[in-house]
Amino acid sequence: MSELEDYSPPRGHLHPDPARIQQNLLEEQVELWWFSEPRKSLLCYCASVALILGCGLGGVGLLSTTTSLSSEWRLGTGTALCLLALAILLKQLLSSAVQDMNCVRSRRRINMLKSGGLSDVLIMLITGASLLICGAVLLDVALSYHMPKPGKALNDMYISGVVMLVGGSFTVLAVGIYAAVVFLLERSGPGQRQWERTVGIFSISGQMQARRETASSLARLI
């Protein structure tokens, strides 16, 4: 016991916290800032893909069925849907290009450009609002014709307006709920969540560090 007491560290000596040192080192890695919130990034990426497929397929479908009787509204609506899908796709490609080039070193800009950041929220909100406006316009035009048998063109316009109105409402509502949840989580405890993300992503490193500390302690006891 006396030998162990001689080799024991003094009580007043403060050991550096390995977890804190590891967290500080990870905080300085710019490449890891793009992947700091994997669940949020995956959710927004899947939502972007769904919007691209929905708007793109809807726009192509309207453009491919354009006839002389319904050329104006099909051409305009189909073009608007294709442009919305292209805008979302360009945002995703831009984020990937900036990430690959590693030309942005600001945490604020990375948090804005990465998947799940502010840019995703804004472009999805704009997409939802555009769908709402287009759907409302189509419904207004279709309902303005007070005819007993409006015909297939007006029926297609009415159905397209309803689909776009429902899709736009769902998108705006989902973005609003997402923004509210993220805001509440940010207010609840950003430090604790950052620690949980760090431990979750680098759990293997933490386990190795724990094993080294255990082996070191056993060595000192022997």
Stockholm file with secondary structure:
# STOCKHOLM 1.0

chainA/1-222         MSELEDYSPPRGHLHPDPARIQQNLLEEQVELWWFSEPRKSLLCYCASVALILGCGLGGVGLLSTTTSLSSEWRLGTGTALCLLALAILLKQLLSSAVQDMNCVRSRRRINMLKSGGLSDVLIMLITGASLLICGAVLLDVALSYHMPKPGKALNDMYISGVVMLVGGSFTVLAVGIYAAVVFLLERSGPGQRQWERTVGIFSISGQMQARRETASSLARLI
#=GR chainA/1-222 SS CHHHHHHSCCTTCCCCCHHHHHHHHHHTCGGGGGGSCHHHHHHHHHHHHHHHHHHHHHHHHHHHTCCSSSHHHHHHHHHHHHHHHHHHHHHHHHHHHHHHHTCCCCHHHHHHHSTTSHHHHHHHHHHHHHHHHHHHHHHHHHHHCCCSSCCHHHHHHHHHHHHHHHHHHHHHHHHHHHHHHHHHHHHHCHHHHHHHHHHHHTHHHHHHHHHHHHHHHHHHHC
#=GC SS_cons         CHHHHHHSCCTTCCCCCHHHHHHHHHHTCGGGGGGSCHHHHHHHHHHHHHHHHHHHHHHHHHHHTCCSSSHHHHHHHHHHHHHHHHHHHHHHHHHHHHHHHTCCCCHHHHHHHSTTSHHHHHHHHHHHHHHHHHHHHHHHHHHHCCCSSCCHHHHHHHHHHHHHHHHHHHHHHHHHHHHHHHHHHHHHCHHHHHHHHHHHHTHHHHHHHHHHHHHHHHHHHC
//
